[in-house]
Each structure stands twice: as structure tokens, then as C-alpha cells.
Amino acid sequence: MQYRTLGRTGVQVSSLALGAMNFGPIGRTTQEEATALVDAALDAGINLIDTADMYGDGESEEMVGKAIAGRRDDIVLATKAGMPMGDERNHRGGSRRWLVTALEDSLRRLGVDHVDLYQLHRWDPATGDEETLSALTDLQRAGKIRYFGSSTFPAHRIVQAQWAAREHRLSRYVTEQPSYSLLQRGIEAHVLPVTEEYGLGVLAWSPLASGWLSGAVRAGRDITTHRSGLLPDRFDLSVPANQARLDAVEKLARVADEAGLTMIQLALGFVTAHPAVTSALIGPRTLDHLRAQLAAADTVLPADLLDAVDEIVAPGTDLAPHEKFDTPPSLLDASLRRR
């Protein structure tokens, strides 16, 4: 396992981190299975575990809490808030009112008195930066969080938040958690240059592109992955973007085969090769999934192989741009770009 410094915090984290989204109802993972995954990940050298309050409506946090009981101090523990938690309109977003409550709920579910990294799950257009940053700064000064970060923020919002922290003399986001994979490289054009400029740690989620890069999705086979059952539209080959992904997967598979690598090793090795990326978040549902992903822990891709990848999916390109989560609102709502 490789270890890297998380931004400028001085905290050392593993280049593969365990994402717990599949713990509970999303991945149909039991407590026993979740604990076994945590045990195996820690034994392999993973020291960062990432979850969120909205995963299974809090069940993922509860399962993580039980799995790490008795060894909290050996783990860099991260969670997130801001996505809707129920139908109540104020149980979401980046307001002080909600973040204080959401953190207390997360600490209770996790069974801890603090988290190492608290992340705003999405940028909240309804809340000003000063409001969110002042609340997070106060929670940090109270000892309930050590650091805080953003998740899936557009590049311009990352910059604005850094300037707002400086202007109002508040603590700043020290990490960003974007979606990044061989098939979704758009952040190379805008987000990653910004994180490098401001010294943010980067925890890349979906490095296997929702299973497209797991080796289970190939031409001529029925697509029967767990994620395809949850999100069938993302695997419908009548959609041009999905066919483009499959075409790229077939070419990438040949590159991996020629290099003596699995698709998972190629995919994770690609993400962790970028100098701006600190860790790739893996989200296994089973021990077999975890073992296959851990095989990539020490994968180092040579320059000629990375060049071959660039020929298949051009740098800065998203093969499925409609699935981006950091698109500025004005590109989604026509009324915001018209007088």
C-alpha cells in the first residue's frame, strides 16, 4: 500500500480508501459483511474510511461505527452531509442550522466524539460561503471535526470558497472529493488544476465508473452488475454515451491484457497516477470485490501505457457528460442564462 499526504494537513492516508456507500441497503451488505470488509481493508493497509449520512439514511454510518469500535484512533474517519435526509426542507444543505444538527446525528450513529474529515456532499447554491464556512470553522474549533472538505464542487465554487475563507478569516476546505475515472476525465480540465493550485487533497470517487471498469462489462455479454440493476439507464446500450463507453472499455481491456493487468488494476492505477489525486475511493460489496481492488494497491502504470489510454479517452473528456454532478446550475436551467 502506498501512502500520501492529504493536501497540506500532514495526515498520511492510503492511496486506496474504503468507501462505505454499499454498507446497508444500497449494496445489501449486512453488518457482519461490512465488518469483514473493514477488517480486510485495515489488514491490507487502508487507513481512510469514507461514508455519508445519506447512505442508507444513516445505516452506513451505524455499520461503520460498529465495525471500527475499539480501533478508532488508527483510522482517518470521513463522513459527509448536505444531501436531503428525509422530506423536511431544512434537513439538507449547508446552513449552520442543518450542519450542526447533521454532525451531531453522524457522531451518534458512528459512536465517536469527532470525525477527522467532514465534507459538504454537494455545493448548496441557496447558502452563502460565509454561512457554511463559519459553521464548519466553529465545529472544528469545538473539536468535533479535525478538517473539512467539499465534494463534487464545480471548479469555480472551489475557488470562491477559498477566497471566502480568506476574506472572512475562516478555516478553509482542505480536500475535494470529485468523480474521476478512465471514462470520466473532465475534472482534469478544471477541478484538478484548482485543487493543485490551492493544495487540496483529492479523494476520487467512482474510479471504476459504476462498474463499467470492473471487468464485468464487456461487448457481447448481458450487463448484470449490481449497479446496472439500480441504474439501468446508465447501461442501456441504445443510449449513444453508453455505447461510447462500451467501445472505450473494449479498447482499454486490450491495453490491460497486453500489459498483464486486470481492468481494475488499470482503472485504479490510472486514477492514483495523477499527481493531484491523493486516494481512490473503492466501494466493494463483497470480500472478493475488495481483494480484486486491493490487487491494484501497488500498481504503477508506465508512461507508454498512459499514452495508450490517452489515445482511447482524451484527457479532460467525459464520455457521459450528462452524468456529471458538478455542472453549474445555469447549464441545467435555461432561465438562469437568459435575461
N, C-alpha and C positions, 0 to 999 in steps of 0.2 A: 504494500500500500504506500502511495506517495502522500506527503503532507505539504500543505501550503499555508501561507499566512492569509487570514481572512481580511482582505483590504489592508487598512493601516492599524488594525486593532491589536496586532501582536498575537492573536489567538491562532493556534495551529489546528487546521482541520484536514480531514482526509479528502483525497481528490474524488472519491466516491462517497456520497452521503445517502443515508437511508430516508426516503420519503415515505410517510405513513398514510397517504391518501387511501390506499387499499385496505387499511385496517378497519374492519367493521363492515357495514352494509354495502359499500361501493365495491369492494373486492370479495365480499362474502368470506372474510377472514375471521376466524374465531380468536378468542383471547389466547388459547394455547398455541395456535399457529403464529399469532403476532409475537408472542414471547419467544418462540423458537426462531423467528426471523431476526429479532433484536439480538438474541444470544449469538447467532451465527455471524451477524454483521459485526458485532463488537469483537468477537473472536478473530475475525479477519482484519481488524484494524480500523474499521469505520468508527469515527467518534462524533459524528454530527447526525442528529435525528431531527427531521423537519415534519411538522404536522400543521393543522389549522383547525380553528374552532368549527368551521362549517363542514368538515369532513365527517359525514355520518351524523350531522347535528351534534357534534361533541363526542361521539363514541370513539373516534380515532384517538383523541387526546386521552380519554379514560384508559384505553388499551395501552397506549404508550406509557402512561403513568404507572400502570401495574407492571409493565414489562421492565421498567428501569428502576423499580423500587429497590433501594439498598445500594445503588451504584450511580446515583445522580451526579456526583462530583466528577465522574470520569467521562461525562457526556456533555457535548455542546448541544444544548436543547433549544430548538427554534419552533415557534408557532406563529400563526397569522390571525388577523382579524380584519373586519371591514365588509366582508360579504354578508348577505342577508342571513339572519338567524331567526327564522320564523316570519310571520306576516306583519308584525308590528313595524311601522315605518321608520321608527328611530332605533331599531335593533340592527343597525348596519352603518357603514360609512366611517368617516374619520373624525367625527366630532369628539370633543372631550367627554361629553355626556356618555357616549357609547363606548369609547375606548377604555375608560376607567372600569366600567361595568364588565366589558368583554374580557379584559385581562383578569379581573378577579374570578370570573367564571372559568377561564382557562387554567389558572393556577389551582383552583379547586379540583377540576377534572384531572389535571396532571399530578396532583398530590405533591406539589412543590411550593416553595415560597418565592421563587423567582424563575424567569427564563433567561437564557443567555442572549437570544435574538428574538425580538418581537417585530413582526413585519406587517405593514399595511398591505392587505391582499390585492387591492386594486386602488388606483387613483380615484379619489372621490371628487368629482367636479363641483359638488354642492358645498364643499367645505374648503375654506382658505388654508393655505400652508401654515400660517402662524397658529391657527387654532389647533391643527393636528400636531405640529412640531412642539408646541408648548405643552400639550398634554403628554406627549411621549417623553419630553425632557423631564417633566415633573415625576413621571413614573420611574424614569431612570434614576433620578436623584433620591427617590424613595427606596431604591434598592430592589424594586420588583422586576426590572429588566436591566440587563447589563448594556445592551446595544439595541438599536432599532434600525430597520431597513425597509425598503419598498419592494413591491412585487409586481412585475408586468407593467411598469410605468413607461409611457412614451418618453423618448429622449428629452424632449423639451421640458417635460414635467420634472425629470430628474435634475436638470439644470436649475429650473426655477426653485425647487425645494432647497438646493444647496445655497442659492443666493438668499432665500428667505431665512434660512438658519443663520447665515452670516449677518444679515441686516438686523434681525431681532435678537441676536446673541443667544441663540438656542443651540442645543445639540443637533447633529445632522444625521441623515440616513448614512449608514456606513456600508450597506450592502444593497444589491438589487437582485431580484430573482426573476429572470426572463425565460421564456420558452426558446429553446435552441436545439437544433438537430441538423443532420445532414440534409434534411428536406426543407427545413425552415431556417434559412440563414439571414433573414432580413436584418436582425439586430447587429450584424457585422457592419452595416452601413450607417447606423445611427446610435444605437444604445451602447454598444461596446466601446466605441471611441470616447463616449461621455464617461462611462464608468472608469476607463483608464485615466482620463483627464483628472477626475476627482478622487481617484484612489479607492474606489468602491470594490468590495468583494463581490463576486458574481456566483450565484448558485443557480445553475441551469436546470430547468425542469423540462420534462418530456424529451430527454435525449434520444429515446427510442421512437419518438414520433408516434405516440399512442399505439405502439406495437407494429407499425409499418417496418421498423428496422430490427425486429426481434428474430427474424429468420423464418417466422411462421407465415408471412405474407409473400407469396410468390405467384407468378403467372401460371395459369392452368390449374390452380388449386382453389377450392372453396375457401373463402375467408371466414374462419370460425373462431377468431380470437375473442377473449372476454370483452375487450373494448369495442370490437365491431358489433357485439350484441347490444352494448349500451348506446353506441352512437353509430347506427347503421349508415346514416347519410355520409359519414366521413370515409366509408369504404365502398360506396356504391360506384362501380366502375363505369356507369353511364355518365357520371359527372367528370368533365374533362380534367379537372385538377386531380382527381383521384387516379385517373388513367395515367396522367403525367407522373404521379408519384410511383405508380407501379412500374412504369418504364424505367424510372431512375433506380428503383430498388433492384431491378434485374441487372442493370449495368453495374451498380455498386456491389452486388453479390459476386459478379465475375471478378471485380477488383479484389474483394476479400478472399475469394478462393485462390486466386493467383498468389496472394501474399501469405497464404496459410493461416488466415484469420477467420473467425466466425463473424457474422454480420454484427453481432452485439459488440464484439471487440473493435470492429471498425467504427461503429457508431459512437461508442463511448470514448474510444481513443481519439476520434476526431474532435469531440466536444472538449475534452480535457487538454487537447493540444493547443487550443487558442490561449495566448498569453494573458488575456483579460479574464479568463474563466478560472475560478477557484475550485469549484466542485461541480460534479454532475450528480443530480438527484435521481437515484434509481428507486423504483416503486414496485418491488416484487410482491406477488401474491402468494407464492409458494417457495419452499426451500430450493427446489430445482431451478426456479427462476433466479433466485438470489445467487446460487452457485454459478450459473451461466454468466451473470453480470459481474461477479467478483473476478472471473477469469480475465476481465479487462483492466483490473486494477493497476497492472504494471505495463499495459500496452503503450508502446511509443511508436507512432507512425512516422516513417521516414519521409523526407521531402518529396521524393518521386511519387509516393503513394498519395500524398496530399495533393500533389499536382493533378493526379489522375481523378481524384474526387472533384477538384475544381472544374475539370472538363465536363463532368456529368451534371453537377449543380453549381452554377456560377456563384462566386462569392457575393454575399449581400442579397441573394434571391430567396424568396418564399415560393415554394411550389403550390401552396394552398393559402394565398393571402387573405381569403375570406375567413380563415380561422384565427386570424391574429386577434389578440386580446389587448393590444396596446395602441390600437388605431385611434387617432384623435377624433373626438365626437363629431366634429364638423364634416368628416368624411362619411359618417354614417347617417347624419341627419341633414338633409338638403337645406332646411330652414336656417341652419347655423352658418351657412356660407352665402346667404342672399340677403340683401338689404330689404 
